[in-house]
Amino acid sequence: MKALPVLNAKAAGIDVGSETLHVSIAGGAPRIFGTMTRDLEQLREYLIQQGVRSAALEATGVYWLCTYEALESAGLEILVVNGRHVKNVPGRKSDMADCQWLATLHAHGLLRSGFVPDVDIGRLQDYMRLRHDKIGMAGTHVQHMQKALERMNIKFHDVINSLTGKSGLAVVRAILDGERDPQRLLELCDRQIRKKKAAAVCESLRGTWREEHLFALRQALAGWEFYQVQIRECDRAIEVLLIGIAGPDDPGSSAKPAISHKLSENAPQIEGLHRVLVKLCDGRDPTSIPAISDYSLLQLISEVGTDLRKWPTEKHCKHFTIPVR
């Protein structure tokens, strides 16, 4: 059987961990580096001295990011590969370390890098993923509020659509301020609720009002409110970044109004979001596609950017997008 040609005799493979980096050049004996900033600088100098111009590393959690940034800043070509795909390539020897196998595959041209966004899209991705985490944490506190109400046999959250809507919050805050009269609590609700669900709301607001469960309700509400502040702070950071990426408005042009979509409860509160997104898309408006809102478009851009030529088909997007950043 004819051996595969070596396309890059100075290809490096890096096995990334939280505390150590195992490095091999063209499948040679591994060399170990730490992960502190000084260690990354030493790694960079070592690779340059060895004539390495390209290195492959696995996308392991978030550990690969600092290594990637340190090496890319020196002008090295960095391939970030999916570990599952590397393990599926046949031919690995049992005594070969991960970094040696990476380097060997890379030297033979058998690796393809996953998508790594540019600096601006990477920053947007970080803000959006952080914001998503805050939404999840806020949702946990909503569940805690519902649990506290259930423990008091208060079924208000089952009668209305959302406990964190205007009516729901007004009633919860009044309960925590000491109001117990179902009729007075009903008066705090939206007119449509009073019109269509008055009897059900009043009945749902009869319970035991035990102090320990009121305490839990108070803490859950405070937790939810805390994350609302953090979500709004994320919105402001995203807004500043988007404006910086899009650049100043062109006085001679104007984006068409956004297609009317029902706004998601978790959609960011950013003034002029639609206009900025259309500008990022070179004047095209993806929200004209059914089911695409400004929020979903923002989420899409934060993950894959605006140049979709990197993915000729949906399978390319599935297999060559780095899953964790």
C-alpha positions, 0 to 999 in steps of 0.5 A: 500500500502506498503511504500517504504523502507528507504535505507539511513536515512542520505541522504541529498538533496540540492537545489542550488541557486546563493546565497543560499543553502537549505539543508534537511537530509532525508526530514527533515526541511530545513536548509539554507546556503550561497554560499561563500567559508566559507559557503560551508566549514560550509555546509561540516562540518555540513553534516559530523557532521550529519553523512551524507555520500551522498547528491543529488543536481540538476544541476542548471546552473553552480551554483552546481559546487562549491558546488559539488567540496567542498563536493566531496573533503571531500569524500562525495558521490554526486549525480548530478540529472537532475531537469526535471527527479526529477519533473516527480517522482510522490508523492510529497506533496504540502508543501514540499520544493525542498531540502526535496523532493530531500532528500526524493527521495535519502533516498529511493534510487530513484535518479540516478546521471548524469555523472560528468567528472573527474578533467582532463576531466572537465578541457578539457570540460571547455576549449573546451566550452570556445573555442566554445563560442569564435568561436560563438563570432567571427562568430558574427563579420563575420556577422557584416562584411557582413552587413557593405559590404551589406550597401555599396552594396558590394557583394564580400562575396556572390561571394567567399566561405568565407570572412575570407579565405585568399582571403577574408581577403586580399581584406577586409584589402585592402579596409580598407587601401583605395583601391577601384579599383576592378581590383587591389582588384581582384589581391589579390585573389587566382588564382582559383578565378581570373580564374573562378570568375574574372568578378563576383568579379570585379562587386561585388566590386563596391559600395558606400564606405560610411564612416560610413559603412567602420567604421563598417567594420573596427570594425567588422574585429578588433573584428574577429581578437581579437577572433582569438587570443583568440581561438589560446590561447585556443588551446595552453591551450588545447594542454598543458592539453592533453599532461599532461593527455596522458603522455609522448610518448612511444618510442617503439610505434607510432600511425598510421597516421590520416585518411584523413579528410577535416579539419573544418575551426574551427578545433584547431591548435594543433601539434600531436593532432591525436597521443595524441587522439589515446593515450587517447583512449588506442591506438584505433583510432576512426577516422577510423570510417567514419565522425569522425575527430580529431576535432569531437573526441576531442569534444566527449572526452571533453564531455564524457571522454574515458570510454563509459561503463558508457552509455550502450545505447544511451538513457543512454547518453541522460538522464544521461549526465549533460547538463550544466557545 
